[in-house]
Amino acid sequence: MIPAMNHRPLLLGASLILLILLSSLTLRADEPDGSRPLFNGKDLTGWTVVGNAVWRVEDGVIVGTQDGDASRSGLLDTVDQFQDFEITLDFFLDEHGKYNSGVYLRNDPRARGQTGYQVNIGRGAVGEFCGGVYKDGWRAKGDEKDTVRKPLAWNTLHIRAQGPHIEVELNGQKIVDYTDPKPTEQLLRKGVISLQTYGAEGHAGFVKFRNIKIRELPAKGDGK
C-alpha cells in the first residue's frame, strides 16, 4: 500500500506565496484614475540619490537639503523610467532668494544635471518661475508673477507630458500649455523623473515633497 501523502506543507507553502503576491499587487495597485504612488510615505524605496544633496523621509514627507552646504546640490531619481505621463505632487519650498527646486522629466538615469525638460519650482519674484518649463532657456514661464504659488505652504503641482506637449497646473490653475516645435529625440524618449534641490547665494535651503503619484499615458512620440 502506498502511504497517504501529507499535503498540508504544500498547501501552506502555496498559501504563503499567494499572500506575498497579493501584498505586492496591493502596494502597486492603481487608483481609480489609473495612477499609482511613486512614494510610499515611509522611505526612499523606488528612488535613487544622485549628487551630494541629502534626501531623507521625515513624518511621511521627502525632504531635500544641502545640510548646511549650498554647494551640495543634487537629485532624487525614480528607479522606474517613464515616457508619456501625468504626475501630481505636493511641494513646500524654502522662501529664500533664488533657492529653487524642480522636477526633471525624462532625465537620463543617474545624470548629475538636467538632460530632459525641467518644470521649475521657485520664486517668480527673483526669476525662478514656479511651474515654468526650462531647457536651455525658459520655454514657458508659468507663474511668472508669483501669484499662484503659496509661500511657505504646501502647493500642488500637476504635470502632463505627452510627446513634445507639456501642460502644468499649479494649485488647480493651468499656468503652462507648451508644445516644443523642434524636440530632440533625447527629450522625447523614456527617462527617469528627478526631484531637484539647488542652493543659491550661499544658502543651502530645503524642499519637501509628498503625495507623489503618476499615471502613464500612451506614447505620443514626436506628436507628428
Backbone torsions as a table, in degrees:
resi	resn	phi	psi	omega
1	MET	NA	134.1	177.5
2	ILE	-82.5	124.4	-177.7
3	PRO	-64.0	144.5	178.8
4	ALA	-65.4	138.2	-179.5
5	MET	-84.0	144.6	175.8
6	ASN	-89.9	106.3	-176.6
7	HIS	-85.8	-3.2	-173.9
8	ARG	-61.4	-46.3	178.6
9	PRO	-60.2	-37.8	179.0
10	LEU	-64.8	-41.2	179.9
11	LEU	-66.0	-39.9	179.2
12	LEU	-64.8	-40.9	179.2
13	GLY	-64.3	-42.8	178.8
14	ALA	-64.2	-39.3	179.5
15	SER	-64.6	-39.6	179.8
16	LEU	-64.5	-43.9	178.1
17	ILE	-61.1	-41.5	179.4
18	LEU	-62.8	-41.4	179.4
19	LEU	-63.8	-40.4	179.2
20	ILE	-63.6	-43.5	179.1
21	LEU	-63.6	-41.9	179.5
22	LEU	-65.5	-37.9	178.9
23	SER	-64.4	-41.7	178.8
24	SER	-62.4	-42.6	178.8
25	LEU	-64.6	-36.9	-179.5
26	THR	-64.6	-40.8	-179.1
27	LEU	-64.9	-32.3	-177.0
28	ARG	-104.9	9.2	-175.1
29	ALA	-59.7	135.0	177.0
30	ASP	-72.1	148.8	173.4
31	GLU	-80.2	170.7	-177.2
32	PRO	-52.9	-31.1	-179.4
33	ASP	-86.0	4.3	178.4
34	GLY	90.2	0.3	179.9
35	SER	-85.5	165.1	175.9
36	ARG	-141.2	152.3	-179.2
37	PRO	-72.0	144.3	172.4
38	LEU	-101.5	-13.0	-179.0
39	PHE	-129.1	126.2	-175.7
40	ASN	-84.4	-1.9	177.8
41	GLY	80.0	1.8	-176.0
42	LYS	-121.9	-43.6	-177.1
43	ASP	-153.7	-173.0	-175.4
44	LEU	-96.4	27.8	173.1
45	THR	-58.3	131.5	-178.5
46	GLY	91.2	2.5	-178.9
47	TRP	-129.1	156.1	178.4
48	THR	-130.1	130.3	178.0
49	VAL	-82.1	130.3	178.9
50	VAL	-127.5	130.6	-179.7
51	GLY	95.1	-164.0	-171.1
52	ASN	-106.4	-2.0	177.9
53	ALA	-68.2	163.4	-179.2
54	VAL	-108.1	125.2	178.6
55	TRP	-119.6	133.9	179.3
56	ARG	-150.6	168.9	177.1
57	VAL	-112.2	126.2	178.0
58	GLU	-131.4	123.0	176.8
59	ASP	52.6	43.2	176.7
60	GLY	76.4	16.6	-176.4
61	VAL	-129.5	138.4	172.4
62	ILE	-79.8	128.9	178.8
63	VAL	-118.7	126.4	176.1
64	GLY	-112.8	124.0	-179.6
65	THR	-142.4	166.9	171.0
66	GLN	-98.0	6.3	179.5
67	ASP	50.5	48.4	176.2
68	GLY	88.2	-7.6	-177.8
69	ASP	-116.9	107.8	-174.8
70	ALA	-64.9	-16.4	-179.5
71	SER	-84.3	-7.1	-175.5
72	ARG	-91.2	57.4	178.4
73	SER	-75.8	163.2	-179.9
74	GLY	-178.6	-178.9	-175.8
75	LEU	-125.9	159.5	170.4
76	LEU	-125.1	109.7	-174.4
77	ASP	-95.6	144.1	166.6
78	THR	-69.4	147.5	173.3
79	VAL	-70.9	-42.1	179.4
80	ASP	-75.4	155.5	176.9
81	GLN	-113.3	150.6	-174.9
82	PHE	-138.5	150.6	178.8
83	GLN	-111.1	-66.7	177.6
84	ASP	-117.0	134.1	-169.4
85	PHE	-168.7	167.4	166.2
86	GLU	-118.6	131.4	177.5
87	ILE	-126.8	137.1	178.8
88	THR	-125.6	137.5	177.6
89	LEU	-154.6	160.3	171.7
90	ASP	-104.9	141.2	176.0
91	PHE	-134.0	155.0	177.8
92	PHE	-135.3	117.1	-170.3
93	LEU	-110.5	139.1	171.7
94	ASP	-59.4	141.7	-176.0
95	GLU	-103.5	77.6	-177.7
96	HIS	-146.8	119.8	171.2
97	GLY	40.4	-130.9	-178.1
98	LYS	-93.2	8.8	176.6
99	TYR	-54.1	135.0	-176.6
100	ASN	-149.8	169.1	178.0
101	SER	-136.0	-168.4	178.0
102	GLY	175.2	171.2	176.6
103	VAL	-122.3	115.6	177.6
104	TYR	-87.3	133.6	-178.7
105	LEU	-106.9	131.9	178.0
106	ARG	55.8	40.2	179.3
107	ASN	-75.8	154.8	175.8
108	ASP	-69.2	134.5	179.5
109	PRO	-56.6	132.6	176.2
110	ARG	65.5	12.3	173.2
111	ALA	-68.4	139.4	-178.4
112	ARG	-83.0	-8.8	178.4
113	GLY	-134.4	-167.6	-176.7
114	GLN	-85.2	126.2	173.1
115	THR	-119.0	-21.3	177.0
116	GLY	-105.9	-166.1	174.1
117	TYR	-69.8	151.3	172.5
118	GLN	-119.3	134.4	166.5
119	VAL	-101.3	112.3	-170.9
120	ASN	-75.7	149.6	171.2
121	ILE	-126.4	109.2	-176.6
122	GLY	-166.8	-166.5	-177.3
123	ARG	-105.2	113.0	-179.3
124	GLY	-58.1	-29.2	-177.9
125	ALA	-61.8	-22.2	-179.9
126	VAL	-115.9	20.4	175.6
127	GLY	83.9	8.9	175.2
128	GLU	-105.9	80.2	-167.5
129	PHE	-69.1	121.5	-177.9
130	CYS	-72.0	128.2	-178.5
131	GLY	83.0	-4.5	179.3
132	GLY	-70.0	149.1	178.8
133	VAL	-97.7	127.0	-175.7
134	TYR	-126.7	132.0	167.8
135	LYS	-161.9	106.9	-175.9
136	ASP	56.3	42.6	-176.3
137	GLY	117.9	165.0	-178.6
138	TRP	-74.5	123.9	174.4
139	ARG	-89.6	-31.5	176.1
140	ALA	-156.8	143.0	-172.3
141	LYS	-98.5	-4.1	173.5
142	GLY	58.6	-126.9	-177.4
143	ASP	-80.5	66.2	-171.2
144	GLU	-59.7	-37.5	-177.9
145	LYS	-92.2	2.6	175.8
146	ASP	59.0	42.4	-179.3
147	THR	-104.6	-14.7	-177.8
148	VAL	-95.3	-37.5	178.5
149	ARG	-66.8	142.1	177.4
150	LYS	-101.5	115.7	-178.6
151	PRO	-65.3	140.4	177.0
152	LEU	48.0	45.9	178.5
153	ALA	-152.2	166.5	176.8
154	TRP	-75.6	134.2	176.6
155	ASN	-123.8	150.8	179.0
156	THR	-110.1	126.6	-179.2
157	LEU	-115.4	129.8	177.1
158	HIS	-123.5	124.0	-177.3
159	ILE	-121.5	132.2	174.0
160	ARG	-120.5	120.1	-179.8
161	ALA	-123.5	111.9	178.7
162	GLN	-134.5	109.0	-172.8
163	GLY	59.9	-135.2	-179.4
164	PRO	-85.1	4.4	-175.9
165	HIS	-98.4	122.9	-179.4
166	ILE	-125.6	126.6	174.8
167	GLU	-119.1	142.4	-179.4
168	VAL	-133.0	131.5	171.2
169	GLU	-117.0	137.4	176.9
170	LEU	-122.1	119.2	-178.3
171	ASN	52.4	41.6	175.7
172	GLY	82.9	-0.1	-178.9
173	GLN	-111.9	125.4	179.2
174	LYS	-70.6	125.8	-178.2
175	ILE	-121.1	-11.3	178.3
176	VAL	-142.2	134.7	169.7
177	ASP	-142.0	91.4	-168.9
178	TYR	-123.8	135.4	172.8
179	THR	-121.7	122.1	-180.0
180	ASP	-70.7	120.7	-177.3
181	PRO	-73.5	-24.0	-177.9
182	LYS	-139.1	65.7	-178.1
183	PRO	-72.8	141.1	173.5
184	THR	-81.5	162.8	179.1
185	GLU	-60.1	-36.5	-178.7
186	GLN	-62.5	-35.3	-177.7
187	LEU	-73.2	-17.6	-174.6
188	LEU	-105.3	-15.2	-175.9
189	ARG	-80.2	167.5	-178.1
190	LYS	-62.8	142.2	177.6
191	GLY	-160.4	-178.3	-179.9
192	VAL	-86.0	163.2	169.2
193	ILE	-100.5	128.2	-176.3
194	SER	-120.0	133.5	171.9
195	LEU	-96.7	138.4	-172.9
196	GLN	-116.9	148.9	165.4
197	THR	-134.1	132.1	-170.4
198	TYR	-143.7	113.2	-179.1
199	GLY	-74.1	165.5	179.8
200	ALA	-156.0	147.7	175.7
201	GLU	56.2	36.1	179.0
202	GLY	74.3	10.9	-177.7
203	HIS	-108.1	125.6	-175.5
204	ALA	-71.1	-44.2	175.7
205	GLY	71.8	177.5	177.4
206	PHE	-154.7	156.6	171.0
207	VAL	-142.5	146.6	-179.4
208	LYS	-125.0	146.5	179.5
209	PHE	-133.7	147.2	174.7
210	ARG	-155.1	170.4	175.8
211	ASN	50.7	49.3	-178.7
212	ILE	-90.1	121.1	177.8
213	LYS	-142.6	155.6	-174.7
214	ILE	-134.9	147.1	173.0
215	ARG	-128.6	118.7	-179.4
216	GLU	-77.1	145.6	-178.5
217	LEU	-117.9	159.8	174.9
218	PRO	-60.3	135.1	-178.5
219	ALA	-63.0	132.1	-177.6
220	LYS	-105.0	-9.6	-179.8
221	GLY	63.4	-132.6	-177.2
222	ASP	-89.8	3.5	175.3
223	GLY	79.2	4.4	-178.1
224	LYS	-84.2	NA	NA
